[in-house]
Amino acid sequence: MESQEEPSSVARLFHEFFAELAAVLEDKDQESCYKEMFRILDESRKGFLTCQDVRAILRSVQAQVDMSDQELDDVMDDIDKNKDGRVDFAEFYKFMLKE
């Protein structure tokens, strides 16, 4: 059950970070803000984030939420709904809206 709580913590952490960024982008609607955030995270402009990209992002916040490697894997499984090893904007957006 604890691993179920941790992804929520990560989602909250992402949400807090992106809320700060959204303040900068306040003239845009919520989906537009998340699209801009996704674009920022997708540094190579592939249109998706790889598992490695997402893991790197999660590892950068891992210490702040005290996550194990297994919990990182669980979060990745939660984000990558179609299990193709990539996170597209739709998957990212659904995850970010999840509370």
N, C-alpha and C positions, 0 to 999 in steps of 0.2 A: 504494500500500500504506500510505503514511503516514496518509491520511485514514481508513483502516480502524482505525488505532491510536488516533487522536484521539477518536472517539466512545467508545472504551473508557475513555479518560482522563476524559471527561466523566461517563460512567457511574460511574466510581470516585469522582469528586468528589461527585456526587449521593449516591452510596451512603455516603460518609463523613459528609456533612451529615445525611443521614437517619438514619444510625446514631446520631448525637448526639441527634437528636430522638427516636429510638426509645428511647433510654435514659430519656428523660422519660416515655415511654409504655410502659415496660417491662412493665406488667401485661397488655398486649395481645399477641396473636399477630402474626406478621410481616405477614400480609395486612391485618389491622386497622390496623397502624402505617402501612402504605403508603396505606391508604384515608384515614387522618387526614392524612397528608402531602399527598395529592392534594387533599383538601378545603381545606387551608391554601393551596395553590398556586392553587386555583380560587376566587379572591377574589370573583368575581361570582356564584358558586354556580350556574353553568350546567350542571354535570355533565360538562363537558369543558374542555380547554384549547385555545384557538385557536393557530394557527401563531404569531401575534403574541405570545401569552402565553409559549409555549415559547421563542421566539427571545429574548424579553426575559430570561427565566431564563438561557438559555445565554449571552447577551451579558454578563450579570452575572458569569459565571465565565470568559468568553472570555480575559481577560488572564491569568488564573491557569493556563490550559492552553495559551495561545498558539495560538488557533484562528483560521483565516481565515474570511471570510464563506462561502466555498465549503464549508468543513468544517462550519460551522453548518448549512448547507443539507443536507449529507450526514447529519448527526445527526437533523435533522428528518425526513428521508426514512426513516431507520431507525426512528424512533419511530412515525411515522404510517403504520402498515402498510396501512390501507385507502385511503390517499391522499385522504381527504375534507377535509383541511385542519384537522382537529380531532384532539386526543388524548384519548381517553376513558380511564377508569380501567384497563380491560383492557390497552390499549396501553402505558400508563404502567407498569403492574405488570410486564408482560413485559419492558419495557426495563430497569427497575430490577433485575430478577432476572438479567439478562444480565451475564455477566462477561467 
